[in-house]
Amino acid sequence: MSTSIYVKAALTALRRGPRAASAPARSVTQTHRIDPSAWARFQRVTSGTVGNRVSPAYLHTLGFLPSLELMADKAFPLPVLGMVHVYNRFELLTPVWVDDELEVETSVSTPRLHTKGAVVDIHVIGRRGGALVFEETSVYLAKGAELIGAAEGEAVPRIEWHAEGRPTAQWKLDPAVGGSYAAVSGDRNPIHLSAVAAKAFGFPRRIAHGMYTASRALNSTDVERESCVWEIQFAKPVLLPSTVEFSLAQAGDGVTTAVTRKTDGAPHVISRIRPLGV
């Protein structure tokens, strides 16, 4: 299924010139059983431990292909490939366990104006037995996009990061990271898999998935909560191969992490994990 969806997504590159701001008048709902083998493979790729409690990072992947399907819909005005994931907010209301059966509903908002083009929200809701267990909003930026009748949007949230002390770890990331994460997440965007494709989108070589970096950062915190809010701000892409640095700071009841460039400390991904309602 993912191959045909990517073909449709690639064809959205033909959407040129100003188009009316619109969104598909539908959502996609799928039923997923949390498969222990798939969960274990995901954790191995993202350097996490494997237990019965399933992390928000894995739950994020359940809405990815449905979101791609919706953005490939004729009613969606923006070209899909080349869009940049800039922010993510995941609210976990109650623990999710291996073998749980979830009903996952994915929808796409009408794109809104941004100083660099247009942004769109992907909304994902997970239910178990009809009860809400998680909600997620992913914000994507289409640089340079022109839309007719688009509303002015609120600023994309930002997470403050003040480096404290030395980084606690260095990660050496080789080009295989792109293919490994694609296999466990369903995200086969060619900029993560091919140097030629990455160069076509302005990168000197292929780049790591932002959600790979964020998932590995989450696994590095050892934070395990009954409920939480996990926020992610994506900044500079991680070129592959690359060596990056990981830092962690306690902030009240929460934890803030940063994955930064080794040469100058510029942030790649900043994350904040805190109790729900704080």
N, C-alpha and C positions, 0 to 999 in steps of 0.2 A: 504493500500500500504506500509506503513512504516514497518509493521511486516515482510512482505516478504523481504524487503530490508535488514532488520537487520539479517534475517536468512542467506542471501547471504553474508552479511558482516562478520558474525560469521564464515562462512566456509572459509574465507580468512586466518584464523589462520593456515590452512594447507599449506600455502605458506612458505616453509622453505628453508634455504640455499640460497646461492647467486643466484639472478635472474637478467636477463637483465633489464636495466633501460628503461622503456617504459611507454606509457600512452594511454588511449583510444583515437582512432582517431575520436572522435565525441564529441558533446556537448549535453546538455539537455536544451530544451527551453520550458517553460511553461507560460501560461497566468494566471495572478492572479488579481482578483478584491480585493481591500483592504476592507475587511469586517469589518464594525464598531464593531460588537460584538466580533470578534476575536481580534481586536485591543484593545478593552476595557479590555478583559480578560488578555491579555499580560501586559498591564499597571498595572492592579491590582496586578498581581504576582510580577512585578518588581518595585512596589512602585512608580509608576508614575501617573501623572495627565492624564486625557483623554480629548483630544481636536481633532480638525479636521486635524491638521498637524501630519503626521506620522513620528516617529523617525527612525534614522538609525538602532537602536537596533532591532526593529520589522522587518525592511526590510531585515536584515541579515538572519532571519529565512526562507525567501522565497527560498534561495539557498541551505539550509542544506540537505534536503532529496535528491535533484538531485545530490549533491556532493557525498553523500553516495552511490547512485546508480552507479556513475562513478567509485568510488574507489573499488566497489565490482565487477567491470567488469574484465573479465579474462585478459585483456591487462594491468591491473594495477598490479605491481609486489609486493606491500607491504601488509602485514596483516593490516586490517583496525582497528579492536578493539585493543586498547592499544596505538594508535597514540595520540600524545599530541598537543593540540592547543597552539602555542607559541607566535603568533603575528597576529594582524589583522589591516588592513587599509581600511577605508570606506570613499569614496569621494562622498558627496552629492552635485550635481550640481544645483539642483533646488528643491523647496519643493514638497513633495508628500502628497496627501490629501486622506482622507477617501473617498471611492467609486471610486478612480482612478483605471483604468485598466492598468496593467503593463505587459510587455513581459519580462520575466527574463531568461537570458541565462547563463548556468553554464558549466564551463570546468575545466579540471584538467591538470596541467603541468606534464612534465616528471620529476620524482624525481631526486634530485641532492644531492651530498655528503655534509655531515655535520660532524663536529668533534665528534658528539655523535651518528651518524648513517646516516640517510637520511631525507631530508625535501621535502615537496611537496606544491605547491601553488594551492589553489582553487580560480578560477576567476569567479566572478559573475557580470553581466552587466544588468541593468534595463533600459528599454525604455518605454516611454509613447507616443503613436501615432507615433512611429518611432524615436522620439527624445531621446537622452541619458539623463537619470535623475540621475543614480548613477553607481559607479563602486566600486568593493570590491575585496580585495585579503586577503585570510586567509592562514596562513602558519602552517602546521602540521609537527611534528617531529616523525619519527619512530626510537626509540632508538635501537641501536645495529644492525640496518638493514645493510645487505651487498648487493651491487648492482654491476653488471658487466657493464662497459662502462658508468657509471654515470659521469656527468660533475661536476667539482668543482663549488660550488655555492657561491654567495656572502654571507657575514655574515647577519644573521637575524637582522633587525633594533632593536635598544634599545631606550628606553625613559628614560631620566635622571630624577631622583626624589630626591630632597633635602628637607627633612622634615622641615617644618617651623611651630613652635608653636605646640599647642596641637591639636589632632584630633577633628573634629567638631561633630562627631556622633559615636555611637556604634550600631552595628547591631547584634542582637541575631538571629542566623540562626538554625532552627531545621531540622531534617531529612526530613520533609515533603517538604522542599524547592525543593529537587531533583524531586519529582513527579510532583509538581506544575509547575515547569519550563518545564519539559518534555512535559506536556500536552499542553502548549501554543507555544512550539517551534518545536516540532517533534523530538527533540534530546532525544532518549530513551536509550542512552548508559547505560548498566547495572551498571557501576561503580558509577552512580549517584542515582541508585534506589535500589541497593542490597548490604548489607555489605559483603555477601559471595563473590559476583563478585568483589567488590572493593579489598578484601583481595587477590583474585586470581591475581590481577594486582599489588600487593605490597603495597596497602594502608591499614592502620589499621582499617578504617571504610569508609563508603561511602563518596563521595566528592561532593561539589556543582559544578554546571556547571560554567566554567569560564565566559561564556557569560551572565549568570544570574548576576554574580557579576559585570561585566562590564556594563550591561544594567542598573542595579540599581544605579551604580555610575554616569552614564550619566544622569539618571533622577534626581539625587541629585544636579546637577549643575545649573538647570534652564536655560541652554543655549539653545536658539532657534534661528537658523540662516537660512537665505535663502539658503546658501550654506556653507559647512564646510568640514574639514578633521577630522575624528575621528580615532585615533590610539590607539591600545591596546597592552600592553605587559603582558603576563601571566607568573607568577613566581610560588610561592609555592601554591599548591592546598589548598582549604578551606575544612577542615574535618567537617563533620556534625555529631552531633551538634557542634556549635562553636560560639564564640563571636569575631567579628572583628571590627576594627576601620576604619573610613572614614576620609580622609583629602583632602583639596582642596587648591590650590594656583593659583593666577593669574600670568600669564607669558606673558607680552606684550599684544597682542590682544587675546591671548588664555587662556585656563584654563587647569591645570594639576591636576589630582586626583590620590589618592592612597588608596587602601584597604589593610590594614596591619594586621599582627597578633598581638593580644592584648598583649601577653606575652613579646615579644621582638621587636616589630615594623618591623619584616621582611615582605617584600611586597608579597601580593597575586596577585594583579592586579594593574597596573599603566596605566592610560589613559591620552591622550592629545586631546583636542578639540580646533581647531583653524580655522580661516577663510581660505577658499580655496585660494590657491596661495601664502600664507604666509609661 
